[in-house]
Amino acid sequence: MDVVDRVLTRLERIEALERGEAGKPLLLEELRMLVGEAEEWVREEGDERARGAVEKLRKEAEGMR
């Protein structure tokens, strides 16, 4: 599975957890893992779209603390 597939899979998992009303600790852990995967995507792809996505994810994760 490549990094883009991992990011998309993680996003689907997060959406499912939100629909299932998962607690903040579990969602925060998933967001942290997503940020790491998105950072890997940026390193591989290196485009502005990827960088913007990572920054947005970081802000969301910070907002959940």
C-alpha positions, 0 to 999 in steps of 0.5 A: 500500500502506498502512502496516498492509500494509507492516508485515504484509508486513515481518513475513512477510519477517522470518519467512521470513528466520528460517525460512531461517536468515538471518544476524543482520545481515540480520534486524536491518536488517529489524527496524529497517525494521519499527520505522520502519514501525510508528512510522508506523502509530502516528502514523497510528492513535495507539492503545495497541495500535500503541504497544505493538507499536512498543515490543516491536519496539524491544526485540527489535531492541535484543536482537539487537545 
